[in-house]
Amino acid sequence: MIRFLLGVAVGVLIFLLFIYFGGGQVVKKVGEGLTETGKRMEHLEEVIKKEGDEVGKDIKKKILKEEKEVPKKGQ
């Protein structure tokens, strides 16, 4: 129980120091950085989806081509 109360007290102290020393500015800068990162991630997701679709189509073509060739070899 003492550890829990000590942990709560330390957490509150850290929070107050964060606010006192300009926590709002830090949060604002971090938020701006995360916004930029989010935009980059969205772009990468679009590129990956497009390339994934292309790769999937190529794989299907190769599989269908191999299936057509297998009966020819057996005859």
Residue, then its C-alpha position, 0 to 999 in steps of 0.5 A: m500500500i505504501r508503494f502504491l501511495l508513493g507511486v501516486a505521489v511521484g506521478v503527481l509530482i512529475f505531472l506538476l513539474f511537466i506543467y510548470f516547465g512548459g508542458g503545453q509547448v512540448v505537447k504542441k510540438v509533439g502533436e505537430g510532429l505526430t501529424e506530419t508522421g501520420k500524413r507520411m504513414e497514410h501516403l506509405e499505406e496507399v503506396i503499399k496497397k497499390e503495389g500489393d494489388e499489383v503483386g497479387k495480380d502478377i502472382k495470380k497470372k503466374i499461377l494460372k499460367e503454371e496450371k495451364e502448362v501442367p496438363k500439357k506436360g502430362q499428355 
